[in-house]
Structures are given as structure tokens and as C-alpha cells.
Amino acid sequence: MRAWICDNPTGTDAITWKEIPTPEPGEGEVLVSIKAASLNFLDFLIIQNKYQIKPQLPFVPGAEFAGVVEAVGKKVISLKAGDLVAGFTGTGAFGTHVVAPAERLGHLIPDFSFEDAAAFPCTYGTSYHALIDRAAVKAGETVLVMGASGGVGSAAVQVAKAAGATVIAAASSDDKCAVCRQIGADFTINYTSANIRNELKTLTSGNGPDIIFDPVGGELTEAVFRSLAWKGRYLVIGFAQGKIPSLPLNLALLKDASIMGVFWGEFSKREPQSDGDNFKKLTALYKAGKIKPLIEHKLPMQELQKAFALITARQVRGKIVLVND
Ligand SMILES: NC(=O)c1ccc[n+]([C@@H]2O[C@H](COP(=O)([O-])OP(=O)(O)OC[C@H]3O[C@@H](n4cnc5c(N)ncnc54)[C@H](OP(=O)(O)O)[C@@H]3O)[C@@H](O)[C@H]2O)c1
């Protein structure tokens, strides 16, 4: 098999595409021939040793994939060779094959393409857990999504819309805002050119958004937090801008507001039953045509470094998917 290897976690230049022995699946494990894998921001952090989870070196980066089961280890009863699967394993996806625990893989329903399935678990799992489990969004509420054309942002726009919310999508360019409207956002704000606090005031008749979904962080966090509605919920998703912001806590007091942390990867491990239930509902939304991954680039697996360059240049709308022939 071939895979991208990270043995020196100092960034995208230090990873190499190598021939390595194909591993055998152990007890409870499955060998998957990868057809498609998608990039997440965590892949970029993990190869720089900046993610909260630090894999033992060397490792194969790549958190999620879809493919075909080639072999199963002992005591695997849920899967067999030839099954089509998708999964989120945190590492291992950027190659031609991966060995993964059977319990981390799900059967692909017939309508799912490999590309959509590879781009699905992390972004939709996170958005659903955040908006439905944590913030308990209700129909008619207003949700502000920051970085709304990104991977997790575009999924949040769709999940919030499917829940009956009014969605304000915020992004850094008019072009990205246009994409957000195409995937269902009711209103958009270009936070590079507009004053986001004034725009939020106008769009919500002075009330502010009930929920803020923020995967970006940085200097806009305090500004948008100040715009929250009474009893608002601020969802801490991530810090793509690089800076982890801090907030004066009196702002939460003044609005009866909640600051809610979201860590979908850990939730899916600690509460697999609830996560599984969420995915049944997400699959139904996909089948009904209410959610669909926004995939802007489809590149050969060997072009991972080009994919990372597009993400760091903020040139991606939605997801990048890497495919094996
Ligand atoms: N908490 C969880 O469970 C969880 C799960 C998944 C992801 N996350 C986190 O959510 C964040 C977004 O992940 P993602 O996979 O959706 O990433 P992504 O597709 O690259 O999107 C990130 C968005 O952030 C904005 N951004 C602002 N400054 C940026 C910068 N310096 N570099 C790159 N993007 C920048 C960009 O939108 P604009 O150009 O419009 O500003 C971009 O669309 C990451 O921090 C990730 O770790 C958390």
C-alpha cells in the first residue's frame, strides 16, 4: 500500500508519500481499501503537533474516509469483505488502505457516493451535536454561523436550516457569502467588509442571534458574543483563525447567556449510542435532500500537499476530497 507518512510533525513540507507494508487487521479490526478521504482542519493541526491529540510517530494523517472492506479480523461480525463503509478514525485516511476498528465504521447506504460519505462524519456529526444536542435549537430561532462556507460551517448552515432556524451565514468574501446562500442561508454578512455588529442588529431587528456557531475564533469572537440575544447560546467549535479568544464573563451574565464547548470526536467515543442515533437522523436528512456536503475540490490522493495549500490560503468553499483511482 501507499500512504502519506508524518514522522516529523513540523508541517505540510515534512510529510512524504511512501510505499509501506499493508497491515493485517487484528481482533475487532477491518482492512479497508480507501476510495475517498476528506480534509479537515484537524489534519492540518495534527501534522504540526498543534492538535489536542498527538499520535505516536510515525503516523498516517487523515481523519475520515470511505471505501470497501478487503479483510476482517477475528470477532468482527458486523462487516465482511466487499462491504462499503465510511468512518472517522482521527488518523490513517490519507493512503490507499487503512486498518480501523470495526466499531468506528458504518455501512454506506446505497445513495451515498464515496466522496459524499468521506466528507460527512466530522462536519455533520459536529454540527448536529452542537446545534441539536448542545444548543437545542428550536424552529424560528436565529443562528449565526461564522466561517460559514468552510467544512464544518457549511454543514452547520444546512443542519440549522433543516431544524427550521433562520440562518445568518458570515464569511470573509462576497464569493463565499454567495455559496452560503446557495446552500440555504437566509442572510449573509461579509465580515471583511461589513461591521458585523451593525449588520446583526439590522438583520435581527435589534434582538441579536439566539445561537452563534463559531469555528473561527479570533478577534471577532467578542464582537459577535456582544450581539447575542437574551438567553443566547455561543457554541465553541474551533479556532481556524489561529487565536484562541478570551471573553469578559460579565457579557454572559448580562444576557443570561451560555458558552457551550463542543468536542464531537470525544462525544462520539464516550456516547456512541447517542452519536449513532444522530447519524440515523443525519442519514434521513441526506436521503431527503436537506443536507449534502459542499465539495469544491476533488484531487488525487497524491496531491495532499496541494490540498493543504488551498486550505491555508483560505481558498476552499466546503470540503476537499482526495480520491484513489
Ligand atoms: N469542536 C469540534 O468537535 C470540531 C469538529 C470539527 C472541526 N472543528 C474545528 O472547526 C474549525 C474549522 O474546521 P473545518 O474543518 O471546517 O475547516 P475549514 O473547512 O478550513 O474552514 C475554516 C474556515 O475558517 C475561516 N478562517 C478564518 N481564518 C482562517 C485561517 N487563518 N486559515 C484557514 N481558515 C480560516 C475560513 O473562512 P473565511 O475565509 O470565510 O473566514 C474557513 O472557511 C477548526 O478549528 C477545527 O479544528 C471542531
The ligand as a MOL file (V3000), in Angstrom:
LIG
                    3D

  0  0  0     0  0            999 V3000
M  V30 BEGIN CTAB
M  V30 COUNTS 48 52 0 0 0
M  V30 BEGIN ATOM
M  V30 1 N -15.1740 21.0480 18.1640 0
M  V30 2 C -15.2630 20.0560 17.3070 0
M  V30 3 O -15.7370 18.9530 17.6100 0
M  V30 4 C -14.7750 20.3220 15.9080 0
M  V30 5 C -15.0990 19.4510 14.8520 0
M  V30 6 C -14.6850 19.8090 13.5590 0
M  V30 7 C -13.9280 20.9490 13.3470 0
M  V30 8 N -13.5970 21.7230 14.4260 0 CHG=1
M  V30 9 C -12.7980 22.9420 14.2670 0
M  V30 10 O -13.5170 23.8480 13.4670 0
M  V30 11 C -12.5980 24.6790 12.7520 0
M  V30 12 C -12.9460 24.6490 11.2730 0
M  V30 13 O -12.7200 23.3460 10.7640 0
M  V30 14 P -13.0520 22.9940 9.2350 0
M  V30 15 O -12.5860 21.5980 9.0220 0
M  V30 16 O -14.4300 23.3760 8.9150 0 CHG=-1
M  V30 17 O -12.0450 23.9960 8.4990 0
M  V30 18 P -12.1820 24.7430 7.0880 0
M  V30 19 O -13.0620 23.9620 6.1770 0
M  V30 20 O -10.8020 25.0480 6.6500 0
M  V30 21 O -12.9550 26.0820 7.4500 0
M  V30 22 C -12.4060 27.0210 8.3110 0
M  V30 23 C -12.9840 28.3870 7.9890 0
M  V30 24 O -12.3740 29.2940 8.9070 0
M  V30 25 C -12.1580 30.5440 8.2790 0
M  V30 26 N -10.7970 31.0300 8.5900 0
M  V30 27 C -10.5390 32.1650 9.2550 0
M  V30 28 N -9.2240 32.3450 9.3920 0
M  V30 29 C -8.6220 31.2940 8.7990 0
M  V30 30 C -7.2710 30.9360 8.6030 0
M  V30 31 N -6.2710 31.6950 9.0700 0
M  V30 32 N -6.9960 29.7780 7.9380 0
M  V30 33 C -7.9950 28.9990 7.4900 0
M  V30 34 N -9.3140 29.2910 7.6480 0
M  V30 35 C -9.6180 30.4380 8.2990 0
M  V30 36 C -12.3340 30.3480 6.7820 0
M  V30 37 O -13.4940 31.0730 6.3980 0
M  V30 38 P -13.3970 32.6210 5.9920 0
M  V30 39 O -12.3040 32.7660 4.9790 0
M  V30 40 O -14.7490 32.8680 5.4620 0
M  V30 41 O -13.1150 33.3620 7.2860 0
M  V30 42 C -12.6420 28.8570 6.5870 0
M  V30 43 O -13.7180 28.6440 5.7150 0
M  V30 44 C -11.2020 24.1720 13.0800 0
M  V30 45 O -10.6490 24.9290 14.1180 0
M  V30 46 C -11.4610 22.7520 13.5490 0
M  V30 47 O -10.4510 22.2750 14.4140 0
M  V30 48 C -14.0070 21.4270 15.6750 0
M  V30 END ATOM
M  V30 BEGIN BOND
M  V30 1 1 1 2
M  V30 2 2 2 3
M  V30 3 1 2 4
M  V30 4 1 4 5
M  V30 5 2 4 48
M  V30 6 2 5 6
M  V30 7 1 6 7
M  V30 8 2 7 8
M  V30 9 1 8 9
M  V30 10 1 8 48
M  V30 11 1 9 10
M  V30 12 1 9 46
M  V30 13 1 10 11
M  V30 14 1 11 12
M  V30 15 1 11 44
M  V30 16 1 12 13
M  V30 17 1 13 14
M  V30 18 2 14 15
M  V30 19 1 14 16
M  V30 20 1 14 17
M  V30 21 1 17 18
M  V30 22 2 18 19
M  V30 23 1 18 20
M  V30 24 1 18 21
M  V30 25 1 21 22
M  V30 26 1 22 23
M  V30 27 1 23 24
M  V30 28 1 23 42
M  V30 29 1 24 25
M  V30 30 1 25 26
M  V30 31 1 25 36
M  V30 32 1 26 27
M  V30 33 1 26 35
M  V30 34 2 27 28
M  V30 35 1 28 29
M  V30 36 1 29 30
M  V30 37 2 29 35
M  V30 38 1 30 31
M  V30 39 2 30 32
M  V30 40 1 32 33
M  V30 41 2 33 34
M  V30 42 1 34 35
M  V30 43 1 36 37
M  V30 44 1 36 42
M  V30 45 1 37 38
M  V30 46 2 38 39
M  V30 47 1 38 40
M  V30 48 1 38 41
M  V30 49 1 42 43
M  V30 50 1 44 45
M  V30 51 1 44 46
M  V30 52 1 46 47
M  V30 END BOND
M  V30 END CTAB
M  END
